[in-house]
Amino acid sequence: MQTAEKLRSSYDIELDMPTRSRENLKVLRSVKNTSVKQTPKVSVNSSRQKYKLLFVGILTFAMFMTLIYRYNLINAKNLENLKIQKEYEKIKAEVSLAQIELERRVSLSTIEAYAKQKLGMQKPTKSQIIYIDTRKFEENIQ
């Protein structure tokens, strides 16, 4: 029985290892835990997060710049459109003035006055009027 008690005292029943080994294991675990906290894996995760954050930042910046670029293009087209509309209105006003001037110049009274004064023309008398029978032409056409 002494050997059984000796065995119980020198071995931990729960772990089936010597008591000294159990204490060594606790020390090793504490050393491992501290070394795990200082391993580069944590910095790799941190560097990955930094890269992801940098990537998201660059992507956001690029999208923002694209948005500003497109907004500027739209503004440029709107300005060009306004210039063209102003030019169109100006030309439209010029055309309207030209039509008014044309109507003024083409009026019958103006033409008649020009013909009488500059060209010496007059209205025909009854002796100057010759009538033509168009029935002959109509029969030939049909």
SENURO-276261 format. One record per residue: x, y, z of N, C-alpha, C, O, CB in turn; residue number from 1; chain. Coordinates in steps of 0.1 Angstrom, whole numbers. Glycine has a CB too. Example, Ala and Ser with C-alpha at 12.3 -4.5 7.8 and 13.67 -1.06 7.14 Angstrom:
2
n.X n.Y n.Z ca.X ca.Y ca.Z c.X c.Y c.Z o.X o.Y o.Z cb.X cb.Y cb.Z n chain
132 -57 78 123 -45 78 132 -33 78 142 -33 85 113 -45 90 1 A
128 -22 71 137 -11 71 129 0 79 134 11 80 141 -6 57 2 A
//
This chain:
142
n.X n.Y n.Z ca.X ca.Y ca.Z c.X c.Y c.Z o.X o.Y o.Z cb.X cb.Y cb.Z n chain
8 -12 0 0 0 0 8 13 0 4 23 -5 -9 0 12 1 A
20 11 5 28 23 5 32 27 -9 33 39 -12 41 20 13 2 A
33 17 -17 36 21 -31 24 27 -38 26 36 -46 40 8 -39 3 A
12 24 -34 1 30 -40 0 45 -35 -4 54 -43 -12 23 -36 4 A
3 47 -22 2 61 -17 14 69 -23 12 81 -27 4 61 -2 5 A
25 63 -25 36 70 -31 33 74 -46 36 85 -50 49 61 -31 6 A
26 65 -52 22 68 -66 12 79 -66 13 88 -75 16 55 -72 7 A
3 79 -57 -7 90 -56 -1 103 -53 -4 113 -59 -18 87 -46 8 A
9 103 -45 15 116 -41 24 121 -52 25 133 -55 23 115 -28 9 A
31 112 -59 40 116 -70 33 119 -83 38 126 -91 51 106 -72 10 A
21 114 -85 13 116 -97 0 123 -94 -6 122 -83 10 103 -104 11 A
-4 131 -103 -17 138 -102 -27 128 -109 -25 124 -120 -17 152 -109 12 A
-37 124 -101 -46 114 -107 -54 120 -118 -57 112 -128 -56 109 -95 13 A
-57 132 -118 -66 138 -129 -58 139 -142 -64 136 -152 -71 152 -125 14 A
-46 142 -141 -38 144 -154 -29 132 -157 -24 132 -168 -30 156 -153 15 A
-28 123 -148 -19 112 -150 -5 116 -154 2 110 -162 -24 103 -161 16 A
1 127 -147 14 131 -149 20 135 -135 13 137 -126 15 143 -159 17 A
33 135 -135 39 139 -122 36 153 -118 33 162 -127 55 137 -123 18 A
36 156 -105 32 170 -100 41 180 -106 37 191 -109 32 170 -85 19 A
54 178 -106 63 187 -112 60 191 -126 61 202 -131 77 182 -110 20 A
57 181 -134 54 183 -148 41 192 -150 40 200 -159 51 169 -155 21 A
32 190 -140 20 198 -141 23 213 -138 18 221 -145 10 193 -130 22 A
32 216 -129 36 229 -127 44 235 -138 42 247 -142 45 230 -114 23 A
52 226 -144 60 231 -157 50 234 -168 52 244 -175 69 220 -161 24 A
39 226 -169 29 228 -179 22 242 -177 20 249 -187 19 217 -180 25 A
19 245 -165 13 258 -162 22 270 -166 18 280 -172 9 259 -147 26 A
35 268 -163 45 279 -167 46 280 -182 46 291 -187 58 275 -161 27 A
46 268 -189 47 268 -203 34 275 -209 35 283 -219 48 254 -209 28 A
23 272 -204 10 278 -209 11 293 -207 7 300 -216 -2 272 -202 29 A
15 298 -196 16 312 -193 26 319 -203 24 330 -208 19 315 -179 30 A
37 312 -205 47 317 -215 41 317 -229 43 327 -236 60 308 -215 31 A
34 307 -233 27 306 -246 17 317 -247 16 324 -258 21 292 -248 32 A
9 319 -237 -1 330 -238 5 344 -240 0 352 -247 -10 330 -225 33 A
16 346 -233 22 359 -235 29 360 -248 29 371 -255 33 362 -224 34 A
35 349 -253 41 349 -266 31 350 -277 34 356 -288 50 337 -268 35 A
19 345 -275 8 346 -285 4 360 -287 1 365 -298 -4 337 -282 36 A
3 367 -276 -1 381 -276 9 390 -284 6 400 -290 -3 387 -262 37 A
22 386 -284 32 393 -291 36 388 -304 46 392 -310 44 394 -282 38 A
29 378 -309 33 372 -322 29 381 -333 21 390 -332 26 358 -323 39 A
36 379 -345 33 388 -356 19 385 -362 14 394 -370 43 385 -367 40 A
12 375 -358 -2 372 -363 -11 384 -360 -19 388 -368 -7 360 -358 41 A
-9 390 -348 -17 401 -344 -14 413 -353 -23 420 -358 -15 405 -329 42 A
-1 415 -356 2 426 -365 -2 423 -379 -5 432 -387 17 428 -364 43 A
-2 410 -383 -7 407 -397 -21 410 -398 -26 416 -408 -4 392 -400 44 A
-29 407 -388 -43 411 -388 -45 426 -388 -53 431 -395 -50 405 -376 45 A
-37 432 -380 -37 447 -379 -33 453 -393 -39 462 -398 -28 452 -368 46 A
-23 447 -399 -18 452 -412 -29 449 -423 -31 457 -432 -5 446 -416 47 A
-36 438 -422 -46 435 -431 -58 445 -430 -63 450 -440 -52 420 -429 48 A
-61 448 -417 -71 458 -415 -67 471 -420 -75 479 -426 -75 458 -400 49 A
-55 475 -419 -50 487 -424 -51 488 -439 -55 498 -445 -35 490 -419 50 A
-47 476 -445 -48 476 -460 -62 477 -465 -65 483 -474 -41 463 -465 51 A
-71 470 -458 -85 470 -461 -91 484 -459 -98 489 -468 -94 460 -452 52 A
-87 491 -449 -91 504 -446 -86 514 -457 -93 523 -462 -87 509 -432 53 A
-73 512 -460 -67 520 -471 -74 518 -484 -76 527 -491 -52 517 -472 54 A
-77 505 -487 -84 502 -500 -97 508 -500 -101 514 -510 -85 487 -501 55 A
-105 507 -489 -118 513 -489 -117 529 -490 -125 535 -496 -125 509 -475 56 A
-107 534 -483 -105 549 -484 -102 553 -499 -108 563 -503 -94 553 -475 57 A
-93 546 -505 -89 549 -519 -101 547 -528 -104 556 -537 -78 540 -524 58 A
-109 537 -526 -121 534 -534 -131 545 -532 -137 550 -542 -127 520 -531 59 A
-133 549 -520 -143 560 -517 -138 573 -524 -146 580 -529 -144 562 -502 60 A
-125 576 -523 -120 588 -529 -122 587 -544 -126 597 -550 -105 589 -525 61 A
-119 576 -550 -120 575 -565 -135 576 -569 -138 583 -579 -115 561 -569 62 A
-144 571 -561 -158 572 -564 -163 587 -563 -170 592 -571 -167 563 -555 63 A
-158 594 -552 -161 608 -550 -155 616 -562 -162 625 -567 -155 612 -537 64 A
-143 614 -566 -137 621 -577 -145 618 -590 -147 628 -598 -122 617 -579 65 A
-149 606 -592 -157 603 -604 -170 611 -604 -174 616 -614 -160 588 -605 66 A
-176 611 -592 -189 619 -591 -187 633 -594 -195 639 -601 -194 617 -577 67 A
-176 639 -589 -173 653 -591 -170 655 -606 -175 665 -612 -161 658 -583 68 A
-163 646 -612 -160 647 -627 -172 647 -635 -174 655 -644 -150 636 -631 69 A
-181 638 -632 -194 637 -639 -203 649 -637 -209 654 -647 -202 624 -635 70 A
-203 655 -625 -210 667 -622 -205 678 -631 -212 686 -636 -210 670 -607 71 A
-192 679 -632 -185 690 -640 -189 688 -655 -191 698 -661 -170 690 -638 72 A
-189 676 -660 -193 673 -674 -207 678 -676 -210 684 -686 -191 659 -677 73 A
-216 675 -667 -230 679 -668 -231 694 -668 -239 700 -676 -239 673 -657 74 A
-224 701 -659 -224 715 -659 -219 721 -672 -224 731 -677 -216 720 -647 75 A
-208 715 -677 -203 720 -690 -213 719 -701 -214 728 -709 -190 713 -693 76 A
-220 708 -702 -230 706 -712 -242 716 -710 -247 721 -720 -235 691 -712 77 A
-245 718 -698 -256 728 -695 -252 742 -699 -260 749 -705 -260 728 -680 78 A
-240 746 -697 -235 759 -701 -235 760 -716 -239 770 -722 -221 762 -696 79 A
-230 749 -723 -230 749 -737 -245 750 -743 -247 757 -753 -223 736 -743 80 A
-254 743 -736 -268 743 -740 -274 757 -739 -281 762 -747 -276 733 -732 81 A
-270 764 -728 -275 778 -726 -270 787 -736 -277 796 -741 -271 783 -712 82 A
-257 786 -740 -251 794 -750 -258 792 -764 -261 801 -771 -236 791 -752 83 A
-261 779 -767 -268 776 -779 -282 782 -779 -287 787 -789 -268 761 -782 84 A
-289 781 -768 -302 786 -767 -302 801 -769 -311 807 -775 -309 782 -753 85 A
-293 808 -763 -292 823 -764 -289 826 -779 -295 836 -784 -281 829 -755 86 A
-280 819 -785 -277 821 -799 -290 819 -808 -293 826 -817 -266 812 -804 87 A
-297 808 -805 -309 805 -812 -320 816 -811 -326 820 -820 -315 792 -807 88 A
-321 821 -798 -331 832 -796 -327 845 -804 -335 852 -810 -332 836 -781 89 A
-314 847 -804 -309 859 -812 -311 857 -827 -316 867 -833 -293 861 -809 90 A
-309 846 -832 -311 843 -846 -326 844 -849 -330 849 -860 -305 829 -851 91 A
-334 838 -840 -349 839 -842 -354 853 -843 -362 856 -851 -356 831 -830 92 A
-348 862 -834 -352 876 -835 -348 882 -848 -355 890 -853 -346 883 -823 93 A
-336 879 -853 -331 884 -865 -340 880 -877 -343 888 -886 -317 880 -868 94 A
-344 867 -877 -353 862 -887 -366 869 -887 -372 873 -897 -355 847 -886 95 A
-371 872 -875 -384 879 -874 -383 893 -879 -392 898 -886 -389 879 -860 96 A
-372 900 -876 -370 913 -881 -368 913 -897 -373 922 -903 -357 920 -875 97 A
-361 903 -902 -360 902 -916 -373 899 -923 -375 904 -934 -350 890 -920 98 A
-382 891 -917 -395 889 -923 -403 901 -923 -410 904 -933 -402 878 -915 99 A
-402 909 -912 -410 922 -912 -405 931 -923 -413 938 -930 -409 928 -898 100 A
-392 932 -924 -386 941 -935 -390 936 -948 -393 944 -957 -370 941 -933 101 A
-390 923 -951 -394 917 -964 -408 920 -967 -412 924 -978 -391 902 -964 102 A
-417 919 -957 -431 922 -959 -433 937 -962 -442 940 -970 -439 918 -947 103 A
-425 945 -956 -426 959 -958 -422 963 -972 -428 971 -979 -418 967 -948 104 A
-411 956 -977 -406 959 -990 -415 953 -1001 -415 958 -1012 -392 954 -991 105 A
-421 942 -998 -429 935 -1009 -443 939 -1009 -451 934 -1017 -428 920 -1006 106 A
-447 948 -1002 -461 953 -1002 -465 958 -1016 -456 964 -1023 -464 964 -991 107 A
-477 957 -1020 -481 961 -1034 -480 976 -1036 -477 980 -1047 -496 956 -1036 108 A
-483 983 -1026 -482 998 -1028 -467 1002 -1030 -465 1011 -1038 -487 1005 -1015 109 A
-458 995 -1023 -444 999 -1025 -439 995 -1039 -432 1002 -1046 -435 992 -1015 110 A
-443 983 -1044 -440 978 -1057 -446 987 -1068 -439 991 -1078 -444 963 -1059 111 A
-458 991 -1066 -465 1000 -1076 -458 1013 -1076 -456 1019 -1087 -480 1001 -1072 112 A
-455 1019 -1065 -448 1032 -1065 -434 1031 -1071 -431 1040 -1079 -447 1037 -1050 113 A
-427 1021 -1069 -414 1019 -1075 -416 1018 -1091 -408 1024 -1098 -407 1006 -1070 114 A
-426 1010 -1095 -428 1008 -1109 -432 1021 -1116 -427 1024 -1127 -439 997 -1112 115 A
-440 1029 -1110 -444 1042 -1116 -433 1052 -1116 -431 1059 -1126 -456 1047 -1109 116 A
-426 1053 -1105 -416 1064 -1104 -403 1060 -1110 -397 1069 -1118 -414 1067 -1089 117 A
-397 1049 -1108 -384 1045 -1113 -384 1040 -1127 -375 1043 -1135 -377 1035 -1103 118 A
-394 1032 -1130 -395 1025 -1143 -404 1032 -1153 -404 1028 -1165 -399 1010 -1141 119 A
-412 1041 -1148 -421 1048 -1157 -432 1040 -1162 -437 1042 -1173 -413 1054 -1169 120 A
-436 1031 -1155 -447 1022 -1159 -461 1028 -1154 -461 1037 -1146 -446 1007 -1152 121 A
-471 1024 -1161 -485 1028 -1158 -495 1017 -1160 -491 1006 -1165 -489 1040 -1166 122 A
-507 1019 -1155 -517 1008 -1156 -521 1008 -1171 -522 1018 -1177 -529 1011 -1147 123 A
-524 996 -1176 -528 995 -1190 -542 1000 -1193 -551 1000 -1184 -527 980 -1195 124 A
-543 1006 -1204 -557 1011 -1208 -564 999 -1215 -558 989 -1217 -556 1023 -1218 125 A
-577 1001 -1218 -585 991 -1224 -579 987 -1238 -580 975 -1242 -600 995 -1225 126 A
-574 996 -1245 -568 993 -1258 -556 985 -1258 -552 978 -1268 -566 1006 -1266 127 A
-549 985 -1247 -536 978 -1245 -539 963 -1240 -530 955 -1240 -527 985 -1235 128 A
-551 960 -1236 -554 947 -1230 -559 938 -1242 -567 942 -1250 -565 948 -1219 129 A
-552 926 -1243 -556 916 -1253 -561 904 -1246 -554 899 -1237 -544 913 -1263 130 A
-572 899 -1250 -578 887 -1244 -575 875 -1252 -575 876 -1264 -593 888 -1241 131 A
-571 864 -1245 -567 851 -1252 -577 841 -1249 -581 839 -1237 -553 847 -1249 132 A
-582 834 -1259 -592 823 -1256 -584 810 -1252 -576 805 -1260 -600 820 -1269 133 A
-586 805 -1240 -578 794 -1235 -586 781 -1237 -580 770 -1234 -576 796 -1220 134 A
-597 781 -1243 -605 769 -1245 -598 760 -1255 -598 748 -1254 -619 771 -1250 135 A
-591 766 -1265 -584 758 -1275 -572 750 -1268 -570 738 -1271 -578 767 -1286 136 A
-566 757 -1259 -555 750 -1252 -560 739 -1243 -553 728 -1241 -547 760 -1244 137 A
-571 741 -1237 -577 731 -1228 -581 718 -1236 -580 707 -1231 -589 736 -1220 138 A
-586 720 -1248 -590 709 -1256 -578 701 -1261 -579 688 -1261 -598 713 -1268 139 A
-568 707 -1264 -556 700 -1268 -549 692 -1257 -543 682 -1259 -545 710 -1274 140 A
-550 697 -1245 -544 691 -1234 -552 678 -1230 -546 668 -1226 -544 700 -1222 141 A
-565 678 -1231 -573 667 -1228 -572 657 -1238 -578 646 -1237 -587 670 -1224 142 A
//
